[in-house]
């Protein structure tokens, strides 16, 4: 079910998933955090904008999108939410610690771009 | 404990709040009163929620850690789904958050932070310490974690990965520290007494002198 649109459940039947029902990204995929600066309450720290990381896992269940919730828009709607891994050296040029050091963070699907 | 273990034969200053309220304090009061006025919730619900928060302390997290140290099956469930494993011990998650438990090993040391605000595993640790909410910790924990750890007296060898987890919205973290050597004889309760709040944030390790093992 890569791509998430059609899931085969038997030899002769297929189930079509609604848009946004399945996560777009999968563990191991490389993603970039979009560089956007919308006005409002966003749960993506500035230091991540434009950075490239790897999907470590998809958080289950889908989480309430508090970026929309905070403005009362589509209250209670849930979005796919990913745990991402970034090397510290990707985030901070001249990082002083070990090159093994890393960051983990959760980001809503709306902020992820395919690389 | 206070330093007032004496008879009160002298005068004390009246306990009062004299300073004018700040901007955010006024805003909080105004919004709270508006919400109560509009019937969104009542004073009883506010008091109840304060009681909920007051009932959560690092002692709960310490029980979770000690159980994970003595019970490998529980440890596996805790690492698979932190929230469900805590709920097994009666620790409820009243705030609709998930919990990821991060295990420290010989090769990985975990540190938690919330750079955006003060996300913290309150259901299992209670209120965060003040330094956790201040900008110096929040900014530096993600950019120079080794320097921050050194200031807490924690030196992590270069061949051990520092893994910083930054809380953003719906997931909270709890560090499962390494069980110190020389604790084979300890009961689960004695182990829990060794586990400090700071160890579950990841700024220190668990040591034998942290809580004092009574034998």
Interface residues (C-beta under 8 A of the other chain):
Chain A: X43 X44 X45 X47 X59 X63 X64 X66 X67 X81 X83 X88 X91 X92 X95 X96 X97 X98 X100 X101 X102 X103 X104 X105 X106 X107 X108
Chain B: X96 X98 X100 X115 X116 X142 X143 X144 X145 X146 X147 X158 X159 X160 X161 X162 X163 X164 X165 X166 X167 X168 X169 X170 X171
